[in-house]
């Protein structure tokens, strides 16, 4: 799986885990909802600064958004 797809999957999973809509995440991160949608569909790649900003909103480490594991073994 390409890193952009890994990021998209992890972003969506962690956003949903926190109970945030794309719009709520976008608002907290100071970006447009369509940008979050595009990230989750692997249309765009996020900059390292954006990964950090999104991770802060999601209250996770930035590396978590790039983790290639499937997350099944994690709580």
N, C-alpha and C positions, 0 to 999 in steps of 0.2 A: 504494500500500500504506500502510495506517495505521501510525503510529509504534509502536504496541503490537505489531503484526505484525512490523515491522522488528526491534524489540528481541527478540522471541521467536525469530525466525530466527537472529539473530546470537548470542544466548545459547546456543542449541542447538548451532550450528556450532562455536563456540569451546570449549564444554564437551567436545564430542566430539573436537575437535582436540587437546585436552589429555589425552584419554583418561580423563575423569572420568565417573562415573555421576552421575545426579541426586542420589543419596544422598550421594556423596562431596562434590559441590559444596555441597550443603546443609549438610553437617557442617562443612566449612571456613568457610562463610559464617555459620554459627550460626543457620540457619533450618531449617524442616521440609522434607522431601523433597517433600511435596505442594504446598508453595508454589513450589518450583522447577518442578514439573510444570505448575502453573497458569500461571506466567509463560511457559513455553515453549508453552503452548496459547493464549496471549493472553487468558486468563480474567481475570487481574489485571494492573494496570499497576504498575510498580516506582517507588518514590520515588527521588529523586536520590541519597539516601544509600545505598539498596540497590544502585543501579547502580554506585556507587563501590565498595561492598564486594565485589560480584560480580566487577567488573573486576580488583580487587586479587588475588582468589583465582585468576582466570584469567590473571593477569600480562599484562593489556592495558590500554590507556587507556580510560577510561569512554566517551569519544566513539565508540570502535570498536563498542560495543554499540548505538549509535544510527545507525550509518552506513547510509545507504540504498543504497549501491552493492551489487552482487551478490557482490562478493568474488572473482570469477573472474579479475580482472586482478592480484590480489595473491598474494604468496607466503606 
